[in-house]
């Protein structure tokens, strides 16, 4: 279920009330673990549209069993989740009890191999086969296209990384192995971050699990404000700009130059508001239950460089890649070329993590290239004059945003398949080519156009976003009386509900 | 602890009250929702409310069967001043038709004398319509939602066979039926909340503002004469014509498909008629010529009823040449029906 849905409100009310009514830490963890798995099941037990349908699929599941129908696709998703959890629990104990460094490393390799192996099979098997098939065809070796009916379990990209962070931190002696299976299972399955992050580190979350949460430490007002902001981002902004981006990317060649920039800019808004909105709501729900999650976004579109962008976008993933991949590859501890190699590898794999498609790899590669170029740029302009630096300070943000927009084209431009035959109708590359011709070469030759209101909408959203980045709007509501805050929040929800569409899309990052 | 819980409940109530008031205030300021045919027709009617003396309300069988220009001409020949408007909307069942009627009457048309209402079926489910569309939600005000709930509670609930009488069926069948009933009742409640919260209204407005949706001709639902009538020159042929003939032959007696309205739809109908009379107009009920489906009659006489459902009494209206498809007349058929409707209405000449 989605955080913006009515059924989630009912679900969370029950979870919240029972959680704080229970006294013991163990009973609370058991309750949250069971609730998290119920949350997870609601995503797929009701059929293919279950994630965004606004019903509890309990009856669907019951009738499926009663009528001896095939179980819904995804019934085995929890088995993968439990398997990963059990495996890393045993690995943690094994590493902790191992007497030699060799045995410790062996346990770690088991965790990495199984977690990455599971991820590769579910996420990349079809991609690998498709790539081999395409390559063979390109060489003139025609063969029948292999089809594997593999479905990607929800959240697998996130919880396998969380599991691996636990094993690696135990191996690096940053964390003691968890003796209670309940604690580890709760850490990995905790519903606010289970399906789309933030990728929580065991080091930061497990200490919270060991201690009984105290209601007095919960800043209720901040939680509600954060949830409301996330709700507005996802349900009001992302859902309303998405049709514009979708219309553009469905036929980019038919739009004029102005609309091309609008289409890509609105996709940039859509993905930011969708993902950061989800994260805000996840963090708010988690805080209301007494647990703190990592922040994931820090106004990334106002970054002055790609380096800064990756310190502010999907922070939990970028820090994970930095700590567990980039540094493991050697980081910047070697020559310049060695460092750049590590940067490129990290970003290419980071792109691949997002999806099994070459467009995602290109997206990662472009960001890696930009990171390399930025380092060289910094080196080259170290001795530049003050005037030059002032000019660059003004241009840095729009230029960085422009580059980010270009990379989003590859992120968004996916293959288009026929709904009935599943044959490829249009490749993502051809879509990306048309879009880039418009926004890079300024060759927008179409006649369709979005209205000037799109530009006003973009500017208005940018202004509000800028005000938030300066914290101009984030302090006044903290000082008003509780009753006034409640009333204003109610009024704010009434306005927000006006902009909410009647049907939602699932969160973009659910597909990863 | 109790004080903290009380405080929390108080703040929650304040939040809910503010949200509710906010939704009501926004709803009052909003124009009609973007419901195809309904919005265009009601906006036209409101803009020209001073012109019309008669209104035709009903389903697609009004939209495609009643020619206002012809009706007005026939009235003029009798010396009756008449200007009518066709407020027929596809699939306009009860209680949605009551809501549309209320919207039309709210415009306070000063010269309205007659409201012709097609007796239609009462729909408590969402057959043929998505349950999440604005079309399903827009008519769910408190009165209509309460009416649907009452119908579900009185009639649909009674049709679920009690558990103790299920000798051969498994108890799970009872649970399934109860669950379906509860799901339907819940869906109507959800639509009431959706309408109250103005869900989807802003998104629709933004789509228009940004150029994502721009209808080629916003007045197309009003028909070429801008009177609400949609002509059709098609004549049914082939398999459709054969099926129609089969249905016609099966109508051995018109009574076999006649049903009385259930009590709740009857009350709903009487409330509609009372509102028409309160406005100073005369309601006239009619049943359109059709070969399929049930024919509903009021449980008691509440207004004049013109029944065109019997092929024996109205053979011309069932002529296959007058059929565009199984359920609708073509333009020639609409001409015949409009004439028959005018003749049967016997409007008094003192309106001269």
Interface residues (C-beta under 8 A of the other chain):
Chain A: X6 X54 X55 X59 X63 X66 X236 X239 X240 X243 X244 X247 X449 X450 X451 X453 X454 X457 X482 X483 X486 X487 X488 X489 X490 X491 X493 X494 X495 X497 X498 X499 X500 X501 X502 X503
Chain B: X7 X10 X11 X12 X14 X15 X16 X17 X18 X19 X20 X21 X22 X23 X25 X26 X132 X133 X134 X137 X172 X176 X179 X183 X190 X193 X194 X197 X198 X199 X200 X201 X202 X203 X206 X207 X209 X210 X211 X212
